[in-house]
Amino acid sequence: MIPVTKTFIPSLENYTSYLEAIWQAGYLTNNGPLCRQLTVDIAGFLGIPNMELVANGTLALQLAIKALSLKDEIITTPYSYVATINSILWEGCEPVFVDIEPQTFCINPDLIEVAITEKTSAILATHVYGYPCDVARIQKIADKHKLKVIYDAAHAFGVKLFGESILLHGDCSTLSFHATKLFHTAEGGAVVCKDIEVAKRVFLMKKFGHIGEDEYLDIGINAKMSELHAAMGLCVLPKVNDIIASRKERSDWYDEKLESSLLQRPISQVGLEYNYAYYPVIFPTHEAMMRVRQALVDHHIGPRRYFYPSLNTLPFLRQELKRSCPVSESVARRVLSLPLYVDLEKDAIHTICGLISAA
Ligand SMILES: *Cc1c(COP(=O)(O)O)cnc(C)c1O
């Protein structure tokens, strides 16, 4: 079986060495030494300030919404993982869907302004597959209308634009360190904040709003990362450059073989340093995608319909939230993310590309 992705597993000796340190310290959570070290190491690796580690990427989104005191309407993208809009709904806000650009699959800045009302508090957009949103135009719109900006950057670990981390844009960017992501801590995530005061609020909120012995300063939740998860992160982080290089090599193999096909790929922008987080392909029709998917499944290859369905069509949404987003709906019906992981063999990629050409 060739899955769509495979978790990068560090050496057991490496992980065990951190376990020994944990056993010696006798300290399993509550911002212990490994969490503090991982915070410093990730911030240094990415070149970012004000980062708070949390228990997962969904809580990162929820905390960003809470720490920025967002309410009412949040303009968002229909083309993302369901966690993006679940977080908006869970925090009691309303997602207002704005369709995506056909080239990058990120939110279309041309369509944002007409969706703004007096109840809009923010724009929450996803850097889809690690390809950045049009951050300059989104910031301009946000400034003009006094809106906050959150980026769901779950796919964008290590992505740079003109030499700088993409996470420096927006009021907050959120990361997921789930086992299926490029950099992982098994389960985990982070909130990156422009303003240190917002980061301090996230720090407080992720531990019940409780400091010292008996001071309760703010509404809070439990979103702390444990030392066991931080230990996994400390093992994986030194390998991230190798992980990205290996994924790039495999993406290039796909590119070579699929060059002459009719498949659409996301278009890279000027100044982008990509992280090769995914290898999505868009087929000309839904039927063509389903034919290829079946051919791959018959050969024990598991691509994913990532992202499907378009989030504006989710069955549990109130009818008036289901605004039509024709580009997102069309892409969601035609997309497949192909297998991509560190030790995926060249032969497997050739088999996959052969099946795509033949179907
Ligand atoms: C993975 C993912 C999340 C959720 O992260 P978890 O750590 O699994 O909670 C949110 N948004 C996007 C775009 C994702 O891909």
Ligand as a Chemical Component Dictionary entry (heavy atoms), coordinates in Angstrom:
data_LIG
# 
_chem_comp.id                   LIG 
_chem_comp.type                 NON-POLYMER 
_chem_comp.pdbx_formal_charge   0 
_chem_comp.three_letter_code    LIG 
# 
loop_
_chem_comp_atom.comp_id 
_chem_comp_atom.atom_id 
_chem_comp_atom.alt_atom_id 
_chem_comp_atom.type_symbol 
_chem_comp_atom.charge 
_chem_comp_atom.model_Cartn_x 
_chem_comp_atom.model_Cartn_y 
_chem_comp_atom.model_Cartn_z 
_chem_comp_atom.pdbx_ordinal 
LIG C1 C1 C 0 -4.132 19.905 9.654  1  
LIG C2 C2 C 0 -4.872 21.184 9.468  2  
LIG C3 C3 C 0 -5.515 21.823 10.535 3  
LIG C4 C4 C 0 -5.727 21.167 11.870 4  
LIG O1 O1 O 0 -4.606 20.918 12.590 5  
LIG P1 P1 P 0 -4.626 19.826 13.782 6  
LIG O2 O2 O 0 -3.268 19.962 14.378 7  
LIG O3 O3 O 0 -4.852 18.496 13.165 8  
LIG O4 O4 O 0 -5.710 20.216 14.727 9  
LIG C5 C5 C 0 -6.071 23.072 10.318 10 
LIG N1 N1 N 0 -6.042 23.645 9.109  11 
LIG C6 C6 C 0 -5.458 23.054 8.043  12 
LIG C7 C7 C 0 -5.441 23.764 6.731  13 
LIG C8 C8 C 0 -4.878 21.781 8.187  14 
LIG O5 O5 O 0 -4.347 21.170 7.121  15 
# 
loop_
_chem_comp_bond.comp_id 
_chem_comp_bond.atom_id_1 
_chem_comp_bond.atom_id_2 
_chem_comp_bond.value_order 
_chem_comp_bond.pdbx_ordinal 
LIG C1 C2 SING 1  
LIG C2 C3 SING 2  
LIG C2 C8 DOUB 3  
LIG C3 C4 SING 4  
LIG C3 C5 DOUB 5  
LIG C4 O1 SING 6  
LIG O1 P1 SING 7  
LIG P1 O2 DOUB 8  
LIG P1 O3 SING 9  
LIG P1 O4 SING 10 
LIG C5 N1 SING 11 
LIG N1 C6 DOUB 12 
LIG C6 C7 SING 13 
LIG C6 C8 SING 14 
LIG C8 O5 SING 15 
# 
